[in-house]
Amino acid sequence: MDHYDSQQTNDYMQPEEDWDRDLLLDPAWEKQQRKTFTAWCNSHLRKAGTQIENIEEDFRDGLKLMLLLEVISGERLAKPERGKMRVHKISNVNKALDFIASKGVKLVSIGAEEIVDGNVKMTLGMIWTIILRFAIQDISVEETSAKEGLLLWCQRKTAPYKNVNIQNFHISWKDGLGFCALIHRHRPELIDYGKLRKDDPLTNLNTAFDVAEKYLDIPKMLDAEDIVGTARPDEKAIMTYVSSFYHAFSGAQKAETAANRICKVLAVNQENEQLMEDYEKLASDLLEWIRRTIPWLENRAPENTMHAMQQKLEDFRDYRRLHKPPKVQEKCQLEINFNTLQTKLRLSNRPAFMPSEGRMVSDINNAWGCLEQAEKGYEEWLLNEIRRLERLDHLAEKFRQKASIHEAWTDGKEAMLRQKDYETATLSEIKALLKKHEAFESDLAAHQDRVEQIAAIAQELNELDYYDSPNVNARCQKICDQWDSLGALTQKRREALERTEKLLETIDQLYLEYAKRAAPFNNWMEGAMEDLQDTFIVHTIEEIQGLTTAHEQFKATLPDADKERLAILGIHNEVSKIVQTYHVNMAGTNPYTTITPQEINGKWDHVRQLVPRRDQALTEEHARQQHNERLRKQFAAQANVIGPWIQTKMEEIGRISIEMHGTLEDQLSHLRQYEKSIVNYKPKIDQLEGDHQLIQEALIFDNKHTNYTMEHIRVGWEQLLTTIARTINEVENQILTRDAKGISQEQMNEFRASFNHFDRDHSGTLGPEEFKACLISLGYDIGNDPQGEAEFARIMSIVDPNRLGVVTFQAFIDFMSRETADTDTADQVMASFKILAGDKNYITVDELRRELPPDQAEYCIARMAPYTGHDAVPGALDYMSFSTALYGESDL
């Protein structure tokens, strides 16, 4: 004991002296040590369900310090004080320090008062002492231990890698290649070492830290920027982090491969091989169907017409209704067959079935997930394309209407503006021409908005990728060019008339007033006719009600408009009266405008005719929107019932699968009743599908009355069917295991109670640590030493052959049944051989046919064919050849 104390004193006194000097020389090291030691402590404290945030604050009361020591040592410390006073905190810290001292560690200059006072230096020194004792001291490599052993281990593991030369625990790790080499040496699939560059340390360090955290369960204890930015990284932080790699990889190297199963029943072997072939074929067919279907769902080639896009939507509905449901059933059956096969293999002590590469259940689930993702994206794209085409058709029709109205208005305007009638006109005629030109300019300005609307619609059609955009652009350009020409000609004619106006003086005020009032009234009527004939698209009751309100407001303006019309006509009648009274030669027409009373009356009559048509169109659309609203409410009423029903059933099935009411047969009967009730619910799903189809045919894209969509209901229904089928299969496998192993109902209940107790999240599976705790509670001696870890790794290879990281209840009871029930062993089978062979120590083919059933005898002979040919008796098998034929050379 004295020699140990003196040796340990040298080991730990030197780090403490280095500690004081390091913190005084380089404060950056304190930052590195804070992060590293905090992460190291949390990697152990999380096993107890807690962690620390501030290393000098969270250990002050001594509670988490004692808990940390219990976790890393596996021993129980004295009961801590729960008081909040300083004396209680000092007492707890002293208990922790006494425990450290009891492990042969002499703590120099570290007292409980400094820890309670939050002394950073002393707290970090104490944690470093704990790390040395419990994480580094026991490392032993080729007769070297502790720091030298860890350094030698790193040198051995990284020796084959270029640009890696580990000589210390500071600057040798700055470029990050040392960490990457350690990971690649043990897990080469995690890092592509050939792509790493020595001149890119940040990338190398972050790659190693991220991979270690994600795949090796080693927390990120260092910052790449701190290591690169420090001339000499902190040796203690590096040693702490590297020791985590040592413990992670040394445990993995000791893990034993799964034991070879003994083939004990030849008939079961034949059946299992057939199940394997069936699984491979079904998996291959399903993956091939998915491979063919995904490109179709990912095809985003747009169509130019609404009819073509609606046909694509109908094809997609056929896929959902006709093609996908059988594949859903095949996928469910595939999982059931796989689980049944694995159960039978475990019961016959055979290795777990590993499908061909790319045909695992997880591969199929991944492929299925890609299929559903592509399916969701395809449906969204279809609906968006239909909306886009609907919008395009509406805009194109609106463009044609406005363009036609504008072209009709501009027809002949250029010729009129190019006339030189003012050259031979009288004074009154010139005045009339000037006023007429002013009225035309007012009309021209009133049409400016229409031209801008035409250009805006053409621009929107281009942005929405309208298929006939070239013709639209050409027509729009022609209108704009003509509009510019009209503006230039108008300005030129005005200048000529104004020059002539100085020579002319008379004007007819009545005609001028008529023209000024008739032009805007005519423009108002044209705008009214355009609005009354304008098409509209609405999707809700509120939108159609808004249009109806606007229309009612427009109708309220008609009496005032009629008064204006009568006033304008009154002006014209007054002009006619003056002409007749004074015999004025007016050439028969109003010189200031081309708008005649007949034209005003005609357009007014047309407006009056369009009003009831608009009323009818709005009424019909209102009725259609009411029908759509009824469809929404009808769908929502069912969806709001079916959605919660599916969720409730999922929760009830989950409870049944983990509760222990009655025997397994009772649970199976209960589950079958649930399955029957679920299947009987299918007509309601079909009815909802019918309502959903009516909604889609009515082009309804939203529903404010429910948060459920048909896609939500479909996915929930498929998950419900899959869950009940999988749960029934698990109970059947438990019954099969119980009957095959002779487990009593009381034992089964005890197994289930232990499993449920450690299944904290009620997921139906146990993680490695939960499973380990469960085994310990059942009396298994699994310590934290290397021997205990190796034993636990062996058990995990049995219950989790696929290394999924979880243990199911079926695998748990299979393992427990192996431990509690007698099975045929290789020794018993070989003892049976000796009985058949007798004193001659060999057995012939004829004896096999005579002693075994025909099918099993032929299967056995086929397996033993390569080994027959006994030296003394041709066609016979001796003891060693028989053993090799049945169990393989590894079991001899």
Buried (B, 14 or more C-beta within 10 A) or exposed (E): EEEEEEEBBEBBEEBBEBBEEBBEEBEBBBBBBBBBBBBBBBBBBEEEEBBBEEBBEBBBBBBBBBBBBBBBBEEEBEEBBEEEEEEBBBBBBBBBBEBBEEBBBBBBEBBBEBBBBBBBBBBBBBBBBBBBBBBBBEBBBEEBBBBBBBBBBBBEBBEEBEBBEBEBBBBBBBBBBBBBBBBBBBBEEBBEBEEBEEEBBBBBBBBBBEBBBEEBEBBBBBBBEBBBEBEBBBBBBBBBBBBBBBBBBBBEEEBEEBEBBBBBBBEBBEBBEEBBEEBBEBBBEBBEBBEEBBEEBBEEEEBEEBEEBBEBBEEBBEBBEEEBEEBBBBBBEBBBBBBBBBBBBBBBBBEBBEBEEEBBBEBBEEBBEBBBEBBEEBBEBBBEBBBBBBBBBEBBEBBEBBBEBBEEBBEEBEEBBEEEEBEEBEBBBBBBBBBBBBBBBBBBEBBEEBBEBBBEBBEBBBEBEBBEBEEBBEBBEEBBEBBEBBBEBBEEBBEBBEEBBEEBEEBBEBBBBBBBBBBBBBBBBBBBBBEBBEEEEBBBEEBBBEBBEEBEEBEEEBEEBEEBBEEBBEBBEEBEEBBEEEEEEBEEEBBBBBBBBEBBEEBBEBBEEBBEEBBEBBEEBBEEBEEBBEBBEBBBBBBBEBBEBBEEBBEEBBEBBBEBEEBBEEBBEBBEEBBEEBEEBEEBBEEBBEBBEBBBEBBBEEBEBBEBBBBBBBBBBBEBBBBBBBBBBBBBBBBBBBEBBEBEEEBBBBBBEBBBEBBEEEEBBBBBEBBBBBBBEEEBEBEBEEEBBBBBBBBBBBBBBEEEEBBBBBBBBBBBBBEBBEBEEBEEBBEEBEEBBEEEBBBBBEBBBEEBEEEBBBBBBEBBEEBBEBEEBEEBBBBEBBBBBBBEEEEE
